[in-house]
């Protein structure tokens, strides 16, 4: 069993956890800092591609969040 850790901003937490659930990955919230949670996901070696997909999904969610924040400022 392997473990991958994700630092997820509060604003996209539910979207990220939804994505993990859709991939049938078990996630655990291990800590919280001001505006982000640390999420650990246990997976098997053959599920590495799912972890890669989650990393991409998180990156997209953060980019979209930042774009929305910029739009709100203008």
HELIX and SHEET records of a PDB file:
HELIX    1   1 UNK A   10  UNK A   12  5                                   3    
HELIX    2   2 UNK A   13  UNK A   22  1                                  10    
HELIX    3   3 UNK A   45  UNK A   47  5                                   3    
HELIX    4   4 UNK A   48  UNK A   73  1                                  26    
SHEET    1   A 3 UNK A   2  UNK A   9  0                                        
SHEET    2   A 3 UNK A  36  UNK A  43 -1                                        
SHEET    3   A 3 UNK A  27  UNK A  33 -1                                        
END                                                                             
